[in-house]
Amino acid sequence: MSDLSDIASDDPRRLRSLHDSLDRLANSPQPELREMARAVLDGEITLRTAALSGAYAPALGAAFDGFWTYYRQLTPEERSSLEAGGYDDLPGSE
């Protein structure tokens, strides 16, 4: 089982969402996030190792903090919509 499959609990929709997130990070304007995402996608490093790495942890932490601040300000309905939207374009989500 790969690191990403393990993190996604072998759920194909979660795995696809995780890959999509890494693809977006690979095109990030932040060089640390770009480098980390490309290394994970290319199999050079596991996501867990990258998250714990002193080289990538600060950038990941800052990105997560920004998202968490945004997420906490959403209404319960907006949160549900955001969470459901993560799967809208995946096969079998109709």
N, C-alpha and C positions, 0 to 999 in steps of 0.2 A: 504494500500500500504506500503510495507516495505521501509526502508531507501534506500537500494540498488536499488530497483525497481524505486523509486522516482528519484534517481540520474541518473539512466539509462533511464529516461523518458519512462518507461515501454517497451522499445525496447529490445526484447529478445536477439538480437545479442550483444547489448551493455551490457546487464545484464550478459550474458555469459562471455564476455571479462572482465568485472569487477570482476566476481567470479574467473576467471583464474588468473587475476593479484593478487588477494588476496591469492589464493592458492600458487602462486610463492613466495609472501612475507611471507607466513606461513612457508616456508622452507628457508628463508633468513639467511645468516650468521649473520645478525644484530639482536641481541636479542630483541630490542624494536620493530622492524618491525615484527618479528615472533610473539611476544606476541600480538601486536595490531591486526594483520591479523587473528590470531586464535580467538581472542575475538570477532571480527566482524563476522567472519564466524559462530561462535557458538551462535551468537545472544546475547552476553553478553553486547555489547556496539554498538552503531550505528557508521557508518563510519564518519558521520559529527562530532559526539561527540569526536571520537578518533582524528580526524584531528585538533580539537580545543584544545585538551588536552595538558597540559604542559608536560605530560609524553611522548607523542608520536609526538607532533608537530615538535620538533627539528630533529628527525630521518626522518620523512616524508619530511620535508623541505630540508634536505640535499640530500635525494634520488631524490627529484624533481629537485633540482638545478643541480645535476649531469646529469639527463636526459635532462633537458632543454639546458644545455651547449652542449651536444651531438647533440640534435635535431637541434639547430640553425646552426650547422656546416654542416648539410646535404644540398644537392642540392634540388631544388623543386621536381625533379624526385625521389630522394631517400626518401623524405618525403612522397610523394604519395604512393610509394611502401611500406614503413613502415606502413602507415595508413591503406592501403588496406590489408596488411598481417595480421593485427589484427583480420580479419574476415575470412581469407582463410580456416581455419579448422572448421568453424562453419556450422551446417546444413543450407541448403538453400543459401549458398554463392557461389554455382557453377555458 
